[in-house]
Amino acid sequence: MMFSVHTLIQNTGAGSTALILSLIMGFSIYLSFPLTRRGMMKQSHSVILISIAVGILIFLVGDIFSDVSSVIYLPGQYIANVPYSFLFALNVILIFGVLYITENRGRAAGRDKISPGRVGTVVATGMGLQNLTEGLVFGSAFSAGITGLFLVILIGFILQNFTEGFPIASPFLGTGGSKSGFIALLYFIGGFPTVLGTLIGMYYFSSLFVVAFDGLAIGAIVYVLIPMVRSLFKQAEENSLLRSVYAGVVIGFIAGFLVNVI
């Protein structure tokens, strides 16, 4: 049976349809949940999987900035909107600073490094902030009646959320895993903002939201990349797996790019 958004709208109403689609998009992040059930695995396998996650995160930084740049820069020009640029930079610095202070307080309390749970939480927060802005855009497009692209948008968001779920699970790979309930909560933090953004975007859309939340998302992702890369290369050097790291990062970046093309 061919998917028909128009029929769905007629049968359920625009608001209910938007909610259903946003739930599908947002919680498709759980498609990667089985990765968290692997528990202990070979060091070489965990290194390459974490490398792929790093590659995906690197791509997402560029992808998020490409979205927000369309708001910051004037159409057809290389002149930036100064207030938007300031807001974006301020939010990147703000979230980066908050996370830095939080981590250093942890070190002062006797924790030498950021734990997998804290890494996963920061990644999930970054994913959630980005998905909030995507939900805003989707909700705005839905309210404007742009239904012809919904199937493409739906498939694209589902695939993208699947790849975003993978970095959330990556800190637990090769560590014996973690409680499923905790990881499920992290996935909720990453996915639910899509639903919230859609509902808000249907009734109100502001470029300020996109700039602010995308700035926070990039700041959070860039911050968490530092300990992930540091730990990854340490493991790789100890186990002679540097080639696997380079290959995994490239694979992850290309995977993110291919999903975004769709």
Phi, psi and omega in degrees: 000129182285134179293129180229108178292324181299316178295320179298319179297317181297322186279329187242345184092152186298315182297315180294322179296314179300319180295316180298312181296320180291326176295318178298314181294311185296315186268005170293349176299335180287353178298334179267004182302323179304336179300331182284351183266003184288333182064221180288141176215171180301145181303319181296323180291315181295323180297314182289326178291319176293325177297319177299318178298319178297317178300320178295317180296320178298317177298317183298326177300312178294322182294316179296317180295325178296326178290312184287335180295332178291342177266320183290318184266139180294144182305127177072010182227165176255023180262124183272148173285114188299311180300318179294319179299318179296316180298317180298309181297320180299318182288325175299312181294321183299307182292323178298315180295318180299315180293322179296314179297317180299316181294319182290331172295323177296320178294321179296334180274003176107004178264118186284331183216159180291132185283159177304322180296321180287322175299313179300322180294317179295317178299314180299321178296316178298317178298319181296318179297319179293317181293333175298315180292323177295322176296321177300315180295317180296315180297322178294318179294322180296314181294335179278354177084021179276082186267343186296333183259006187299320182296317178297315180298316182299310180297316180299316180293323179297313180295319181294318180295328176298314180292330179288331179292330182299312177299330178295321181280338189301324181297341183264354181291132178075010181247007184093004177080192179209174179298132183300325181297320180294316180293322177299322177296319178298320178296324178295317178301322180283326188263323186299325179304337175299316179294312181300316180296321179298314181296320178291315184297334179294333185245337180205131178227133179224134176298333178299322178299314182299312181297314184294309185286327176292324176297316178297320181297314180296317179300317181293317182292316179299319181297315184286338178296329183298304178293329179295313180293319180300311180293322182296313181290331176295314178296319183295318180292323180291334184243014179054051184237026182299321179299322179296322179296310181300317180296317181296318180298316179296316179300315180297318180297314180295321179299316178298319180295314181296319177297319180293327177298321179294000000 
